[in-house]
Amino acid sequence: TGQTMRLTTVLAAAGLAATAGGVNAQDLATATADWSGFYAGIYAGYGIDRAEETSSSSSFSQPDGDFTFDYSMQTAGTAITTLLGDVRAGYNFQHGSLVLGLEASAGAGVLDKSVSLDYELDVTDGEEPEDGFNLDLGMRKTFSAGAIGTFTGQVGFAFGAWLVYGRGGRAVTHATTKLSWDGTYTNGEDAPIPLAANSQVSGVLFGTTFAVGAQTKLNEQMSIGAELGVVSFREQEVSETGIALDLPITPIGVTAIPDIGAVSIYTAKVGVNYHF
């Protein structure tokens, strides 16, 4: 009887241990990962300009008395397409499934875009050829930036090993915008008069950034993630100081000078994070 009681006690203890072990394994399988604390990551991807490349051309020919006016104009604009990379660091606060965070990043890409205008006006006089004239003019405006910094706040939702989030904040870069004109004006049989002017501005630009993404924990320290975002910067105005062409005639048919405008880039990145 004593042996039977001891055997019953051992079996009962083993059953309780097995039951407890099953509950713990199930809890681990469904537990929400811990995203709180400091982390650092490396991300890489691609950026595409929200503005498309543009190209247009026009021409015009019209007689007016003894004169014939002929002009042609071509405009073009390039868009940003660039590889992107960044390093980032931040801190998360987690309460249940809610994850709040702050993050800073420093990255780089080739943020170059431009607009151009090529114009030619030729006026001929059938009676007095020496009274004719020609205007040949070109304009180039370029925007260039490299490094990008971001400072964002984040709101996320954790479930299992996953974290989905949205974040937004400020972006900063150092940019240079250049404007140049070149060409010639020829009046009758006189020598061509060169036309040239240049101006540029460089400085820090502040903008905005927004992104949505997801991460999954590989283990307690490592996670991988992917995100889609947009980074936008306002237009960088070029001072007209130094731009003085003193054109002797008005360029017929030029209704507007092409402009770069604001710079906005769609981004897609993947990366790896280390959680301290």
Disulfide bonds with the S-S distance in Angstrom:
none
